[in-house]
Amino acid sequence: MSTVEKSRTTVRSASPVVPFLPIIVVGLIHLGAILLSLHGLAEWTKPLLMPALATGLIWGAPQRRSPAIVLGVVALFFSWVGDVTIPWWFVVGLVFFLLAHITYLVLFVSRLAVRRVQWWAIAYVVWLVVLLMILGPHTGSLLVPVIAYGIVLSAMAAFASRCNRWVAWGGALFVVSDSLLAINRFLPDAGIPLADFLIMVTYIAAQTLIVWGLLRHERARAATA
């Protein structure tokens, strides 16, 4: 059997779920800690989420040095720095998540796009306008950074609609997670039930779906190369 044939066989036979075991285990522990109010465990497991997902991305990649995989790892790295810093330095964390969304945007446009932006992506523009109208008066000196972040986030989600359905759903859930985070921070009286849990479950699902869609795209590309 030739090297190319062996590569194709490996791509087809490898279980796509196994590389996601680290994020499944760490994610369940983290979410369980939030529900059980085990704050120490939740704080300890949060910085492990993105490394666990990055491990799965590299583990499951058919070609680990491909530009798409590299961009995915970079986006997860920026997200990890954001996870670590945002509880203590909100603006710093916001900047790193902004960098993560920009990286995802480049990834979606340059490597994962398989169709045009979908018509329903206009909902992200409507979402941004409505959310800024609600939150704007409460953001104070952070109004400009919040507007910039919202524009990039909505663009990322809109261009995610150009990719396969897994990436598109990941982009949508990222919008949900960040919206909940913004409302919980700037409108704490809104009283979102289980806010911390909802923010993190949608965040973990968003990142995982994007990585799942990225790996499916790369496996399909490698199988036909």
C-alpha positions as CSV (number, residue, x, y, z in Angstrom):
1,M,0.0,0.0,0.0
2,S,1.4,3.4,-1.0
3,T,1.9,6.2,1.5
4,V,-1.0,8.2,0.0
5,E,-3.3,5.2,0.4
6,K,-2.2,4.6,4.0
7,S,-2.9,8.3,4.7
8,R,-6.4,8.0,3.2
9,T,-7.1,4.8,5.2
10,T,-6.0,6.5,8.4
11,V,-8.2,9.5,7.7
12,R,-11.2,7.3,7.0
13,S,-10.8,4.9,9.9
14,A,-9.8,7.2,12.8
15,S,-12.6,7.9,15.2
16,P,-13.6,11.6,15.0
17,V,-14.9,11.5,18.6
18,V,-11.8,10.3,20.4
19,P,-9.8,13.5,20.1
20,F,-12.6,15.3,21.9
21,L,-12.4,13.2,25.0
22,P,-10.2,15.8,26.8
23,I,-12.6,18.7,26.3
24,I,-15.6,16.5,27.1
25,V,-14.1,15.4,30.5
26,V,-12.7,18.8,31.4
27,G,-15.9,20.5,30.2
28,L,-18.2,18.3,32.3
29,I,-16.1,18.7,35.4
30,H,-16.1,22.5,34.9
31,L,-19.8,22.8,34.3
32,G,-20.6,20.4,37.2
33,A,-18.4,22.6,39.5
34,I,-20.4,25.7,38.5
35,L,-23.8,24.0,39.1
36,L,-22.6,22.7,42.5
37,S,-21.0,26.1,43.4
38,L,-17.6,24.5,43.8
39,H,-15.9,27.8,42.9
40,G,-12.3,26.6,43.5
41,L,-12.8,23.6,41.2
42,A,-14.4,25.9,38.6
43,E,-11.6,28.3,38.7
44,W,-9.0,25.5,38.4
45,T,-10.7,23.8,35.5
46,K,-11.5,26.9,33.4
47,P,-7.9,27.5,32.2
48,L,-7.8,23.8,31.1
49,L,-10.7,24.1,28.7
50,M,-8.9,25.5,25.7
51,P,-5.7,23.5,26.1
52,A,-7.9,20.4,26.2
53,L,-9.7,21.4,23.0
54,A,-6.4,22.4,21.3
55,T,-5.1,19.0,22.2
56,G,-8.1,17.5,20.4
57,L,-7.6,19.7,17.4
58,I,-4.0,18.7,17.0
59,W,-4.7,15.1,17.8
60,G,-7.5,14.8,15.2
61,A,-5.8,16.8,12.4
62,P,-4.9,14.8,9.3
63,Q,-2.2,17.4,8.5
64,R,-1.1,19.2,11.7
65,R,0.8,21.9,9.9
66,S,-1.9,22.9,7.5
67,P,-2.8,26.6,7.6
68,A,-6.3,25.9,8.8
69,I,-5.1,23.9,11.8
70,V,-2.5,26.5,12.7
71,L,-5.1,29.3,12.6
72,G,-7.4,27.1,14.7
73,V,-4.7,26.6,17.3
74,V,-3.9,30.3,17.4
75,A,-7.6,31.2,17.9
76,L,-7.8,28.7,20.8
77,F,-4.6,30.2,22.3
78,F,-6.0,33.7,22.2
79,S,-9.2,32.3,23.7
80,W,-7.2,30.7,26.5
81,V,-5.5,33.9,27.4
82,G,-8.9,35.6,27.4
83,D,-10.3,32.9,29.7
84,V,-7.4,33.5,32.1
85,T,-7.4,37.3,32.1
86,I,-11.1,38.3,31.8
87,P,-12.1,37.6,35.4
88,W,-9.4,39.9,36.7
89,W,-8.7,42.3,33.8
90,F,-11.8,42.6,31.8
91,V,-10.4,44.9,29.1
92,V,-7.3,42.7,28.6
93,G,-9.5,39.6,28.3
94,L,-11.7,41.5,25.8
95,V,-8.7,42.3,23.7
96,F,-7.6,38.7,23.5
97,F,-11.1,37.4,22.7
98,L,-11.2,40.1,20.0
99,L,-7.9,38.6,18.6
100,A,-9.5,35.2,18.7
101,H,-12.5,36.3,16.7
102,I,-10.3,38.0,14.2
103,T,-8.3,34.8,13.8
104,Y,-11.5,32.8,13.4
105,L,-12.7,35.3,10.8
106,V,-9.5,34.9,8.8
107,L,-9.9,31.1,9.1
108,F,-13.5,31.1,7.9
109,V,-12.9,33.4,4.9
110,S,-9.6,32.0,3.7
111,R,-9.8,28.3,4.5
112,L,-13.3,27.0,5.5
113,A,-15.7,28.9,3.3
114,V,-17.8,26.6,1.1
115,R,-20.7,28.9,0.1
116,R,-21.9,32.5,0.3
117,V,-22.9,34.3,3.5
118,Q,-26.4,33.0,4.3
119,W,-29.4,35.3,4.2
120,W,-30.2,34.7,7.8
121,A,-26.8,36.1,8.9
122,I,-28.5,39.5,8.8
123,A,-29.9,38.5,12.2
124,Y,-26.4,39.2,13.6
125,V,-26.6,42.8,12.5
126,V,-30.0,43.2,14.1
127,W,-28.7,41.6,17.2
128,L,-25.8,44.0,17.4
129,V,-27.9,47.1,17.0
130,V,-30.5,46.0,19.6
131,L,-27.9,44.8,22.1
132,L,-25.9,48.1,21.8
133,M,-29.1,50.1,22.3
134,I,-29.8,48.2,25.5
135,L,-26.3,48.0,26.9
136,G,-24.8,51.3,25.5
137,P,-26.0,53.5,28.3
138,H,-24.5,51.2,30.9
139,T,-21.0,50.6,29.4
140,G,-19.5,53.9,30.4
141,S,-15.9,54.3,29.2
142,L,-16.1,50.8,27.7
143,L,-18.6,51.8,25.0
144,V,-16.1,52.1,22.1
145,P,-14.3,48.8,23.0
146,V,-17.7,47.1,23.3
147,I,-18.9,48.4,20.0
148,A,-15.6,47.3,18.3
149,Y,-15.9,43.9,19.9
150,G,-19.6,43.5,18.9
151,I,-18.8,44.4,15.2
152,V,-16.0,41.8,15.0
153,L,-18.1,39.2,16.8
154,S,-21.1,39.6,14.5
155,A,-18.8,39.5,11.5
156,M,-17.2,36.3,12.7
157,A,-20.6,34.7,13.2
158,A,-21.9,36.0,9.8
159,F,-18.9,34.6,7.9
160,A,-19.2,31.3,9.9
161,S,-22.4,30.8,7.9
162,R,-20.2,30.4,4.8
163,C,-18.7,27.3,6.4
164,N,-20.2,23.8,7.2
165,R,-23.2,23.7,9.6
166,W,-21.0,22.8,12.6
167,V,-18.9,25.9,12.2
168,A,-22.0,28.0,11.5
169,W,-23.7,26.7,14.7
170,G,-20.5,27.4,16.6
171,G,-20.5,31.0,15.5
172,A,-24.1,31.4,16.5
173,L,-23.5,30.0,20.0
174,F,-20.5,32.3,20.4
175,V,-22.9,35.2,19.9
176,V,-25.2,33.7,22.5
177,S,-22.4,33.2,25.0
178,D,-20.9,36.6,24.6
179,S,-24.3,38.3,24.7
180,L,-25.1,36.6,28.0
181,L,-21.7,37.6,29.4
182,A,-22.3,41.3,28.4
183,I,-25.8,41.4,29.8
184,N,-24.6,39.8,33.0
185,R,-21.8,42.3,33.4
186,F,-23.4,45.5,32.4
187,L,-27.0,44.7,33.5
188,P,-26.5,42.6,36.6
189,D,-30.1,43.4,37.7
190,A,-31.4,41.5,34.7
191,G,-31.1,38.4,36.9
192,I,-30.3,35.8,34.3
193,P,-31.0,32.3,35.9
194,L,-27.8,30.2,36.1
195,A,-26.0,32.9,34.2
196,D,-22.4,31.6,34.8
197,F,-23.5,28.1,33.7
198,L,-25.3,29.3,30.6
199,I,-22.4,31.5,29.6
200,M,-19.9,28.6,29.9
201,V,-22.0,25.8,28.4
202,T,-22.7,27.9,25.3
203,Y,-19.0,29.0,25.1
204,I,-17.7,25.5,25.4
205,A,-20.2,24.2,22.8
206,A,-19.3,27.1,20.5
207,Q,-15.6,26.4,20.5
208,T,-16.1,22.7,20.3
209,L,-18.4,22.9,17.3
210,I,-16.0,25.2,15.5
211,V,-13.2,22.8,16.0
212,W,-15.4,19.8,15.1
213,G,-16.4,21.6,11.8
214,L,-12.8,22.5,11.2
215,L,-11.6,18.9,11.5
216,R,-14.4,17.6,9.4
217,H,-13.4,20.1,6.7
218,E,-9.8,19.1,6.9
219,R,-10.5,15.4,6.9
220,A,-12.6,15.7,3.8
221,R,-9.9,17.8,2.1
222,A,-7.2,15.3,3.0
223,A,-9.3,12.3,1.9
224,T,-9.7,13.8,-1.6
225,A,-6.2,15.2,-1.9
